[in-house]
Amino acid sequence: MAKVVIAGLLNWFLPGLGYLIIGHKPLLAIGTILGMIGLTWVEQFSGLEQALPDAFKAMFASVLLINTMFAIDCYQEGRKKMGQGGAAAAQVNLRS
């Protein structure tokens, strides 16, 4: 269970990393990691924050939302893989 929680947290910090830990779609995980590194580069080093502050805020909020959803999904997928789906997983299920 701790592995699933750690994978979910890691997937929040760097989406894709948690998927690699639980062994869920490794090709997708690697592509997600590379995509997020690209977004982070744009966010940090492009000068977007000074040039277009409103666009930067929107991008920052979008990345925060994406990271949160990837973390929740990783946690849910990890619980399924571990056979611990149960009622607790249904409470956080956002795919309904």
N, C-alpha and C positions, 0 to 999 in steps of 0.2 A: 504493500500500500504506500509506503514512503517513497518508493521509486516513482509511482504515479504522480504523487504530489510534487516531487522534485521536477519531474518531466513537465508538468503543467506550469510551474514557476519559470523554468528555463525557457519554455515556449513563449512566455510573456516577454522575457528579456530579449530573446532572439528566436522569433517564430521559425520552426523547423527543427531546432535543436532538440526539443522535447520529443518530437516525433521520432527522431533518430534513436533516442534512448529507449523508447517503448517498441521500436521496430515497426513503425507504421509508415508505409509508403515512402521508402528511403529516397527515391528519385524526386518525389514531390517535396520532401523535406529539404533536400540539397538545393533545389530550385528556389524554394521559399527563403532559405538562408541567404542565397546570393542576391535575390531581389531586395530583401530587407537591408543588406549591406549597401546596395545601391541607393535606396531611399535615405538611409542614414547619411551617406556621403552628401547627397543633395541637401538634406536638412542642415548639416553642419558646415559644409564648406562651399556652398554655391553663392553665398551672399544674398539668398532669397529673403532672409529675415529683415535685412536692411532695405532691400529693393521693393519688396512687396510684403509688408508685415501682415496684412490680412490673409494673403495666400499662405504664408508660413503658418499662421495660427490654424487655418483650416487643414493644412497638411499634417501638422502636429496632432490635432484632434483625431484625424482619420487614422493615423498610425497607431495612436493610443487605443482606439476602438478595435482596430484589426488585431493588435497584439492581445488585447483582452479576449477577443473571440477565439483566437488560436489557442490561448491558454486553456479556456473552458473546453474547447473541442479535444485538445490533447488529454486533458484530465478524463473526460468521458470515454475517449477511445482506449486509454490506458486501463480504466476500470473494466471495460468490456473484455479487453485482452486478458485481464487477470481473473475474469469470471466473477466480478463483484458488481455487476450492473445494478441490481436490486432497486429498492425504493429510493435510496439516497440519490442515486444517479438520476432518477426520474424527476426529482425536485429541481435539479439544475438543468434539465433538458430544455434547450431553447429552440430545438428543431421542430417542435410540434406542429 
